[in-house]
Amino acid sequence: MKRFGYRWLIIIILALFVISGCKYDNEVGMELLPSTDLFSVKSSVIKSKIRAYTYMEDTVRTDESAKSLLGSFNDSIFGNTTINFASQFRLSSYPDYGAAPIVDSAYLYLYYRLFYGDTSTVQKIRIFELNQSLDVDASYYQNTDLKAMAKTEPLTTFSFKPRIQIDSVYRDTAYQLLKINLGKEFGRKLAYADSLNMVDNEVFLNFFKGLYVETEKTTGKGGILSLETVANDSINGSAIVVYYRDAISDTASVNHAYYISSFCARVNNFMHDYSKTSFYGKLNKESTEDSLLYIQPTAGLKSKIYIDDLVNWRDSSKIVINKAEMIFQVDTIASDFKKYSPPTKLLLTFVDDKGGNYLPIDYAFSPTFYGGYLLTDYSYRFNVTQLFDSYRKWSEADKKYALDIKHFYLTTLNKSSSANRIVLKGSKSAVGIKFNITYTKIN
């Protein structure tokens, strides 16, 4: 026991000697360093130097969107939006109608699950057959004249009230269906088609080019349907179904379906009327700033944002940017968000000195890191740290700054497949738009 205690005493003495030596070594040279801190973390908020304006979207593709839209909506804040729709229909199999088919009926089935607006308003649509072909490989935009691609006389006119129903089991919005009678004559066109017109889909799409669904501009509140055109795990997708009987065998009525598939061209046409809105006089102008900003999908509205103070941060070699964040606040009263749900995500892009419009590098690094989601405090926040850092840096090789930023655009993420819009606090409001910069200064 005595020998064991003696060994521990020697170990403790040696440990104290090492600790003492380390302390002495760490103090060597300290008198050569400045008495102040080497680094200091600071923050800056740019607010008064931000200008923002509401502009109309100019170019938005509307073909093969995740959801196809349809309807007419009189929004008390955003004016009227009226949306039309056209699509191809493809063969799922060779349609063998037999030697003597008797057509009983032909229906267009359009599925939908989501609706944005007033369900008490009757909507009216007209169905036309296309006489010009759509091309699934082509690009179509919001102002594509679909009516000019259709025959002059409609196949039918159809009125309906949208329905929203919650599935009691899954507690989610249930699928709803528009069942539109296209008439026996149209059914006979498909049933009596020459077999040479149905050898494959390329030939068939030249024979039957598709349908154009035109919405009548509503005088009531109205709303926008989100069509489920393509098949998923729950439905087979929207389709034309021909019901027929065989006259010779006198069989019971059977049917054949022509589906809208992911290989079909599907195109929307968006029309907006802002003439009666409160912001109409300031739209597309930079002479006067508004206290509110209006962001709308369906090739509607976006915000153009300038930060005049940004250039002062260039070539600040003695600072390191920790975080740069742009913050937008929702105006919950003007948005009427309890009645009209806001977009879950917005998109902030920048325009360079050559006029190119790009996503920040922060988005490529991580969309989650970049942000833009609607938060519980009803704000949208964008982390643009890497973008701002690139803007500040001087390239010795190129003898210029690595990146130039003329202005920003704020838009919805889903520009052609959603109707959710939002009103934000503008740069002249008390809350305003903020650009928060956290940085470390090297003293």
Secondary structure, DSSP 4 states (H G I P E B T S, - for coil): -HHHHHHHHHHHHHHHHHHHHHHHHHHTTGGGS-SS-SEEEEEEEE-TTEEEEEEE----B-BT-SSEEEEEEEETTTEEEEEEEEE--EESS-----SSEEEEEEEEEEEEEEEEE-TTSPEEEEEEEBSS---TTS--BTT--SGGGB-SS-SEEEEE-----B-TTT-SBPPEEEEEE--HHHHHHHHT--GGGGSSHHHHHHHS--EEEEEPPPSS-EEEEEE--S--SS---SEEEEEEEETTTTPPPEEEEEE--TTS-EEEEEEEE-TTSTTGGGTT--SS--SEEEEBTTTTEEEEEEETTGGGGTT-TTEEEEEEEEEEEB-HHHHTTTTSPPPSBEEEEEE-TT--EE--HHHHH-HHHHEEEEPTTSEEEEE-HHHHHHHH-EETTTTEES----EEEEEES-SSS----EEEE-TTSSS--EEEEEEEEE-
